[in-house]
């Protein structure tokens, strides 16, 4: 299994790239069914390989050096691929989610060319490479491979001006973030003369946190935080989601933004863990996470365009994931990992359902869709199941993540964060439930055709991604069912919490990562984690979040009766909405303001 794992590591990245190149060259001459089959078969093969790799990492990390260039006396010239349980688990999530979206897209796009499938496979390769590479330069390269494919997928409807604008905003802001990461890489390389993560960790061990080291960290993680859509780097994401096809949105919100957080945490634990004090990083991550969760949930509640609503929901939940991970303990990282798994299935399913609504009715505006999906019982059940997973109702995976996070948060001395988890989950899920009640059940007053509340935003006329389907193909429903059941399975699989907590302990062992990669040292023994399971308080918080979400849904459905409650909310949101101008120049300005704020949060206490 050890030799097989070493072979699997580079194949997970190479296989989708090779097939994508084949589709670019021969796709225009192949029948559509062959193109779809090749893309799906490739994603399935990567999924199977990732599952084998996850099994292989159960006893420790697996390391593969490109070209067989093994380190000599901890000195390296090769490029390593390193898989621990967290990296292998993310690789499996990436491949499984990509497979679901390709199955869904089989009948979603009727006349698309093969370059769509090639771009999705390049996107898959970039994500797999990011989580598996043990080289900082390659991390940035794979991140940009993922980004370039993402820009093209966002603007794939070139005849749609909003799609092109969303892709440009996405590309400009994320490219600037990548340039800053490269600048930080140059600073770090000039200081220590290494690029591989294990070697960098070795070189910076016990190194004093001087200005150059702190500056390199801030610049590098800025690119990751931009991709993670953390406030104030988040402005590009709602525009991209509003214009990108629904299957692409599922990939963006289901796994891409979370990989930005993975990059930050991997970089800290392996490279900077013994240089930058954890307390200083925790402060920075908490400030960013809380700001992101609060702003994302507030903006989510004010949307009526379903894809924008779900985009802001993603921003809010990424903020919650960041807050959990900011505890910088095995339980905190494990809780964040479980939450990522549960959230990925729920938010991806909601985007795919929205794509079906858009295809069927030509709109993603919940007021335009009022009562138009009555009778679509299967979609109704799937929509509300995904919404309940989003709010964190037990036994979904998100609820288990919160339940484990309770122990980590209270132990770290931040009990007020529990209220944040409940409120943010309730507000975002309340907006989703409100939309579902209007669209599928026609609950609430019927909107007038010209109705437009001042606190709600939409993008106007919506264009279908493809021609209307007379009936929902079984493959599309199957993809959605798998995603919803996957979110549920994360919470009900036995001993799942303990397994993830052990994986998190391996993840934060930066010195063990370096030792095993550079000198083939044995894996560090793991400890038991009895707290990594359901807790009564965690279950209670999930139920409370659900009840509050129903209340927020009622607040949105009957605004006239609850005007006294809504008026202060609307007044407080006006300046926040005004910041989301849609102008890329404003977004760039906020990016550099965010760099300054991050430098102040991380660097000033050290210097």
C-alpha positions in Angstrom: 0.0 0.0 0.0 2.9 2.3 0.7 4.3 2.0 -2.9 0.8 2.4 -4.3 0.2 5.5 -2.3 3.4 7.1 -3.6 2.1 6.4 -7.2 -1.3 7.8 -6.4 -0.1 11.1 -5.2 1.1 12.5 -8.6 -1.5 10.6 -10.6 -4.3 12.4 -8.8 -3.0 15.6 -10.4 -1.7 14.3 -13.7 -4.7 12.2 -14.8 -7.2 15.1 -15.1 -4.6 17.4 -16.8 -3.9 14.7 -19.4 -7.6 14.1 -20.2 -8.3 17.8 -20.2 -5.6 18.3 -22.8 -7.0 15.4 -24.8 -10.5 17.0 -24.7 -9.1 20.4 -25.8 -7.3 18.7 -28.8 -9.9 16.1 -29.9 -13.1 17.2 -28.1 -14.5 19.2 -31.1 -14.4 16.0 -33.2 -15.9 13.7 -30.6 -19.7 13.1 -29.9 -21.0 14.9 -26.9 -21.8 11.6 -25.1 -18.1 10.5 -25.5 -16.9 13.9 -24.1 -19.2 13.6 -21.1 -18.3 10.0 -20.5 -14.5 10.7 -20.6 -14.8 13.6 -18.1 -17.0 11.7 -15.7 -14.8 8.5 -15.9 -11.8 10.7 -15.1 -13.4 12.3 -12.1 -14.6 8.8 -10.9 -11.1 7.5 -11.3 -9.6 10.4 -9.3 -12.3 9.8 -6.6 -11.4 6.1 -6.3 -7.6 7.0 -6.2 -8.3 9.6 -3.5 -10.3 7.0 -1.5 -7.4 4.6 -1.7 -5.0 7.3 -0.6 -7.2 8.2 2.4 -7.1 4.6 3.5 -3.3 4.5 3.1 -2.9 7.6 5.3 -4.6 5.9 8.2 -1.3 4.8 9.6 0.6 8.1 8.8 1.6 10.4 6.0 2.6 9.3 2.6 5.4 11.1 0.8 6.4 11.0 -2.9 9.4 13.0 -4.3 9.1 13.9 -8.0 11.7 12.1 -10.2 12.8 10.1 -7.2 14.9 13.0 -5.9 15.0 12.0 -2.2 16.4 14.5 0.3 20.0 13.9 1.5 20.8 15.0 5.0 17.5 17.0 5.0 18.7 19.0 1.9 16.2 18.8 -1.0 16.2 19.5 -4.7 13.0 17.7 -5.7 9.4 18.6 -5.3 7.4 16.6 -2.7 3.8 15.4 -2.7 2.7 14.8 0.9 -0.6 13.3 2.0 -1.9 13.3 5.5 -5.5 12.3 6.4 -6.7 15.9 6.1 -5.1 16.4 2.7 -6.4 13.0 1.5 -9.9 13.7 2.8 -10.0 17.0 1.0 -8.7 15.3 -2.2 -11.6 12.8 -1.9 -14.2 15.6 -1.3 -12.9 17.6 -4.3 -13.0 14.6 -6.6 -16.5 13.4 -5.4 -18.0 16.9 -5.7 -16.5 17.3 -9.2 -18.0 13.9 -10.2 -21.4 15.0 -8.9 -21.3 18.3 -10.8 -20.2 16.6 -14.1 -23.0 14.0 -13.7 -25.5 16.9 -13.1 -24.1 18.8 -16.1 -24.6 15.9 -18.5 -28.1 17.1 -19.4 -27.8 20.6 -18.0 -25.8 22.0 -20.9 -27.3 21.0 -24.2 -24.9 22.5 -26.8 -21.8 23.2 -24.8 -18.4 22.5 -26.3 -15.8 20.2 -24.9 -13.8 23.1 -23.4 -16.3 23.2 -20.5 -15.3 19.7 -19.5 -11.6 20.4 -20.0 -11.9 23.5 -17.8 -13.6 21.5 -15.0 -10.9 18.9 -15.2 -8.2 21.6 -15.0 -10.0 23.0 -12.0 -10.0 19.5 -10.5 -6.3 19.1 -11.1 -5.5 22.5 -9.5 -7.5 21.7 -6.4 -6.0 18.3 -6.0 -2.5 19.7 -6.5 -3.0 22.4 -4.0 -3.9 20.0 -1.1 -1.3 17.4 -2.0 1.8 19.4 -2.9 4.5 19.9 -0.3 6.1 22.8 -2.2 5.1 26.4 -1.6 5.8 27.6 -5.1 3.7 24.7 -6.5 0.9 25.6 -4.0 0.7 29.0 -5.6 0.9 27.5 -9.1 -1.9 25.0 -8.5 -3.9 27.7 -6.8 -3.6 29.8 -10.0 -4.4 26.8 -12.3 -7.6 26.5 -10.3 -8.1 30.2 -10.5 -7.6 30.6 -14.2 -10.0 27.7 -14.9 -12.4 29.3 -12.5 -12.3 32.7 -14.3 -13.0 30.9 -17.6 -15.9 28.9 -16.1 -17.4 32.0 -14.6 -17.5 33.8 -18.0 -18.2 30.7 -20.1 -21.4 32.4 -21.4 -19.4 35.0 -23.3 -22.6 36.4 -24.9 -23.8 37.4 -21.4 -22.3 40.8 -20.3 -22.9 40.1 -16.6 -21.0 36.8 -16.9 -18.0 38.5 -18.5 -18.1 41.2 -15.9 -18.2 38.7 -13.1 -15.3 36.8 -14.6 -13.3 40.0 -14.9 -13.9 40.9 -11.3 -13.0 37.4 -10.2 -9.9 37.4 -12.3 -8.5 40.8 -11.4 -9.0 40.5 -7.7 -7.7 37.0 -7.4 -4.8 37.6 -9.7 -3.7 40.5 -7.5 -3.9 38.2 -4.5 -1.7 35.7 -6.3 0.8 38.5 -7.2 1.0 39.4 -3.5 1.5 35.7 -2.6 4.4 35.5 -5.1 5.9 38.6 -3.6 5.8 37.0 -0.2 7.3 33.9 -1.6 10.2 35.9 -3.0 10.8 37.6 0.4 10.8 34.2 2.1 13.1 32.6 -0.5 15.5 35.4 -0.2 15.7 34.9 3.5 16.1 31.1 3.7 16.8 29.9 0.1 14.2 27.1 0.1 10.8 26.5 -1.5 9.6 23.1 -0.2 7.3 23.2 2.9 9.4 20.8 5.0 12.6 22.6 4.2 11.0 26.0 5.0 9.7 24.7 8.3 13.2 23.4 9.1 14.8 26.7 8.2 12.4 28.8 10.2 12.3 26.6 13.3 12.9 28.8 16.4 13.6 31.7 14.0 12.7 35.1 15.6 9.7 36.7 14.0 11.4 39.7 12.3 9.8 42.1 9.8 10.8 40.1 6.7 9.4 36.9 8.1 6.1 38.5 9.2 5.8 40.4 5.9 6.3 37.1 3.9 3.5 35.4 5.9 1.1 38.3 5.5 1.7 38.6 1.7 1.5 34.8 1.1 -1.7 34.3 3.1 -3.4 37.3 1.4 -3.7 35.3 -1.8 -5.3 32.4 0.1 -7.7 34.7 2.0 -8.8 36.3 -1.3 -9.8 32.9 -2.6 -11.5 32.1 0.7 -13.6 35.3 0.3 -12.8 36.5 3.8 -13.8 40.1 4.6 -12.7 42.5 3.1 -11.4 40.3 0.3 -14.9 38.9 -0.5 -16.4 41.3 -2.9 -15.7 39.3 -6.1 -17.5 36.1 -4.9 -21.2 37.2 -5.1 -20.7 38.7 -8.6 -19.0 35.4 -9.8 -21.8 33.3 -8.4 -24.6 35.4 -9.8 -23.2 34.9 -13.3 -21.6 31.5 -13.3 -23.6 28.4 -14.3 -25.1 26.5 -11.3 -22.8 23.5 -11.5 -19.8 25.8 -11.4 -21.2 27.6 -8.4 -21.5 24.3 -6.6 -17.7 23.8 -7.1 -16.9 27.3 -6.0 -19.0 27.3 -2.8 -18.7 23.6 -2.1 -14.9 23.3 -1.9 -12.9 26.1 -3.6 -13.3 28.8 -1.0 -12.6 26.4 1.8 -9.2 25.5 0.2 -8.1 29.1 0.8 -8.4 28.4 4.6 -6.6 25.1 4.1 -3.7 27.0 2.5 -3.5 29.4 5.4 -3.5 26.7 8.0 -1.1 24.4 6.2 1.4 27.2 5.7 1.2 28.2 9.4 1.6 24.8 10.9 4.4 23.5 8.6 6.3 26.7 7.9 5.6 29.4 10.5 4.3 27.4 13.5 7.4 27.9 15.5 8.0 31.5 14.4 4.7 33.3 14.7 3.0 32.8 18.1 -0.3 31.0 17.9 -2.0 33.6 20.1 -1.3 36.3 17.5 -2.5 34.2 14.6 -5.6 33.3 16.6 -6.4 36.9 17.2 -6.1 37.7 13.4 -8.2 34.7 12.4 -10.9 35.5 14.9 -11.2 39.1 13.8 -11.4 38.1 10.1 -13.7 35.1 10.8 -16.2 37.1 13.0 -16.3 40.0 10.5 -16.9 37.6 7.6 -19.6 35.6 9.4 -21.5 38.7 10.5 -21.3 40.6 7.2 -22.1 37.5 5.1 -25.2 36.6 7.1 -26.5 40.1 7.1 -26.1 40.5 3.4 -27.6 37.0 2.8 -30.8 37.9 4.5 -31.3 40.9 2.3 -31.1 39.0 -1.0 -33.9 37.7 -3.2 -31.7 36.5 -6.1 -31.1 32.9 -5.1 -27.6 32.5 -6.3 -26.5 35.8 -4.7 -28.3 34.7 -1.5 -26.4 31.4 -1.5 -23.1 33.1 -2.3 -23.4 35.4 0.8 -24.4 32.3 2.8 -21.1 30.7 1.7 -19.2 33.8 2.9 -21.0 33.6 6.3 -20.3 29.9 6.8 -16.6 30.3 5.7 -16.4 32.8 8.5 -17.7 30.3 10.9 -15.3 27.7 9.7 -12.5 30.2 10.2 -13.6 30.9 13.7 -13.6 27.2 14.6 -10.2 26.7 13.1 -8.9 29.8 14.9 -8.9 27.8 18.1 -5.7 26.1 16.7 -6.4 22.9 18.6 -7.1 19.4 17.3 -10.8 19.7 18.3 -11.1 23.1 16.6 -9.5 22.0 13.4 -11.5 18.7 13.5 -14.7 20.6 14.0 -13.9 22.9 11.1 -13.2 19.9 8.9 -16.5 18.2 9.7 -18.3 21.5 9.1 -16.6 21.8 5.7 -17.8 18.3 4.8 -21.3 18.8 5.9 -21.5 22.3 4.4 -20.1 21.2 1.0 -23.0 18.7 0.4 -25.7 21.2 1.5 -24.6 24.3 -0.3 -23.7 22.4 -3.5 -27.2 20.7 -3.5 -28.9 24.1 -3.1 -27.0 25.6 -6.0 -27.9 22.6 -8.2 -31.6 22.9 -7.2 -31.4 26.6 -8.0 -30.0 25.7 -11.4 -33.0 23.5 -12.1 -35.4 26.3 -11.1 -33.5 28.7 -13.4 -33.7 26.2 -16.2 -37.4 25.4 -15.7 -38.7 28.9 -15.0 -36.1 31.3 -16.4 -35.5 33.2 -13.2 -33.6 32.9 -9.9 -35.6 35.7 -8.2 -37.6 34.3 -5.3 -40.4 36.8 -5.9 -40.7 35.9 -9.6 -40.6 32.2 -8.6 -43.4 32.6 -6.0 -45.4 29.4 -6.0 -44.1 28.3 -9.5 -42.4 25.2 -8.1 -45.5 23.8 -6.4 -45.9 20.2 -7.2 -42.2 19.5 -7.6 -42.2 17.3 -4.5 -38.8 15.7 -4.9 -37.1 19.0 -5.3 -39.0 20.4 -2.3 -37.8 17.6 0.0 -34.2 17.9 -1.2 -34.3 21.7 -0.9 -35.5 21.8 2.7 -33.2 18.9 3.7 -30.3 20.8 2.4 -31.5 24.0 4.2 -31.7 22.0 7.5 -28.2 20.8 6.9 -27.1 24.4 6.4 -28.6 25.5 9.7 -26.9 22.6 11.6 -29.9 20.5 12.6 -28.7 17.1 14.1 -27.7 14.6 12.7 -26.2 16.5 9.7 -22.5 16.9 9.5 -22.6 20.6 10.2 -24.3 19.9 13.5 -21.6 17.4 14.5 -19.0 20.0 13.6 -20.7 22.6 15.9 -21.0 20.0 18.6 -17.3 19.3 18.6 -16.5 23.0 18.3 -18.3 23.6 21.6 -15.5 21.9 23.5 -12.7 23.6 21.6 -14.3 27.1 21.9 -15.2 26.8 25.6 -11.7 25.4 26.5 -10.0 28.2 24.6 -12.0 30.8 26.7 -14.4 32.2 24.0 -17.9 31.1 25.0 -19.4 34.1 23.2 -18.6 32.5 19.9 -21.3 29.9 20.6 -23.9 32.7 20.2 -22.3 33.8 17.0 -22.5 30.2 15.6 -26.2 30.0 16.4 -27.2 33.5 15.1 -25.2 33.3 11.8 -26.5 29.8 11.0 -30.1 30.9 11.9 -30.0 34.1 9.7 -28.5 32.4 6.7 -30.7 29.3 6.9 -33.7 31.6 7.6 -33.1 33.3 4.3 -32.9 30.0 2.5 -36.0 28.6 4.2 -37.9 31.9 3.4 -37.0 31.4 -0.3 -38.0 27.8 -0.3 -41.4 28.5 1.3 -42.1 31.1 -1.3 -41.0 29.1 -4.3 -42.2 25.6 -3.4 -45.1 26.3 -1.0 -46.3 29.8 -1.9 -46.2 30.8 1.7 -46.7 34.5 2.5 -48.4 37.3 0.6 -48.2 37.0 -3.1 -45.8 39.6 -4.4 -46.9 42.2 -6.9 -45.1 42.1 -10.2 -43.3 45.4 -9.5 -42.5 44.7 -5.9 -38.9 45.5 -4.9 -38.1 45.9 -1.3 -35.3 48.4 -0.5 -33.3 45.8 1.5 -33.4 43.2 -1.2 -31.2 42.9 -4.3 -31.5 41.1 -7.6 -29.6 41.2 -10.8 -32.6 41.8 -13.0 -33.3 39.6 -16.0 -31.8 36.2 -15.7 -30.6 34.1 -18.6 -30.9 30.3 -18.6 -27.7 28.3 -18.9 -29.4 26.0 -21.4 -32.8 25.4 -23.0 -35.7 24.5 -20.7 -36.0 20.8 -19.8 -39.4 19.2 -20.1 -38.6 16.9 -17.2 -35.8 16.6 -14.7 -33.3 13.9 -15.8 -32.6 11.2 -13.3 -28.8 12.0 -13.4 -29.5 15.5 -12.2 -31.6 14.3 -9.3 -29.2 11.6 -8.4 -26.3 14.1 -8.1 -28.4 16.2 -5.7 -29.5 13.2 -3.7 -25.9 12.0 -3.3 -24.9 15.5 -2.0 -27.7 15.7 0.6 -27.1 12.2 1.8 -23.4 12.9 1.9 -24.0 15.8 4.3 -26.1 13.5 6.4 -23.6 10.7 6.4 -20.9 12.9 7.8 -22.9 13.2 11.0 -24.2 9.7 11.4 -21.1 7.6 10.5 -19.9 5.9 13.7 -16.7 7.3 15.3 -16.5 10.0 12.6 -15.7 12.7 15.1 -12.8 10.8 16.6 -11.3 9.9 13.2 -11.4 13.6 12.1 -9.9 14.8 15.4 -7.0 12.4 15.0 -6.6 13.6 11.4 -6.5 17.2 12.8 -3.9 16.3 15.3 -1.7 14.9 12.5 -2.4 18.1 10.5 -1.1 20.5 13.2 2.0 18.4 13.7 4.3 20.6 11.6 7.6 19.3 12.9 6.4 15.7 12.2 5.5 16.7 8.7 9.0 18.0 8.1 10.7 15.1 9.8 8.8 12.5 7.9 9.3 14.2 4.5 13.0 15.0 5.0 14.3 12.0 6.9 11.6 9.3 6.7 11.0 9.5 10.4 8.1 7.5 11.8 4.8 9.2 12.3 4.2 10.9 15.7 2.0 8.8 18.0 -1.6 10.1 18.3 -3.7 10.7 21.4 -7.2 9.8 22.2 -9.9 12.4 21.7 -12.9 11.5 23.9 -14.5 15.0 23.4 -14.8 14.6 19.6 -18.4 13.4 19.5 -21.9 14.7 20.0 -22.5 16.8 23.1 -25.8 17.7 24.7 -25.0 21.4 24.4 -24.0 21.0 20.7 -27.3 19.2 19.9 -29.2 21.9 21.8 -27.5 24.7 19.8 -28.4 22.9 16.6 -32.1 22.7 17.6 -32.0 26.4 18.8 -30.5 27.5 15.5 -33.3 25.7 13.6 -36.1 27.3 15.6 -34.5 30.8 15.2 -34.1 30.1 11.4 -37.9 29.5 11.2 -38.4 32.8 13.0 -36.1 34.7 10.6 -37.9 33.0 7.7 -41.2 34.4 9.1 -39.6 37.8 9.5 -38.8 37.8 5.7 -42.2 36.4 4.6 -44.4 38.9 6.5 -42.3 42.1 6.6 -45.4 44.4 6.9 -46.5 42.8 10.1 -42.9 42.9 11.5 -41.9 46.3 10.2 -40.8 47.6 13.7 -38.2 44.8 13.8 -37.1 45.2 10.2 -36.7 48.9 10.2 -33.5 49.1 12.3 -32.1 46.1 10.4 -32.6 47.9 7.1 -31.1 51.2 8.4 -28.1 49.4 9.7 -27.5 47.5 6.4 -27.6 50.6 4.1 -23.9 51.5 4.5 -22.9 47.8 4.2 -24.9 47.4 0.9 -23.4 50.6 -0.4 -19.9 49.1 -0.2 -20.9 46.4 -2.7 -20.7 48.7 -5.7 -19.8 46.2 -8.4 -16.8 48.3 -9.4 -13.6 46.3 -9.6 -11.5 49.4 -8.6 -13.3 49.6 -5.3 -12.7 45.9 -4.7 -9.0 46.3 -5.4 -8.9 49.2 -2.9 -10.5 47.0 -0.3 -8.0 44.2 -1.0 -5.0 46.5 -0.1 -6.9 47.8 2.9 -7.3 44.2 4.0 -3.5 43.6 3.6 -2.8 46.5 5.9 -5.3 45.3 8.4 -3.9 41.7 8.3 -0.4 43.1 8.8 -1.5 45.1 11.8 -3.3 42.1 13.3 -0.3 39.7 12.9 2.7 41.9 12.8 2.3 44.8 15.2 2.2 42.7 18.3 5.4 41.0 17.2 7.4 44.0 16.1 
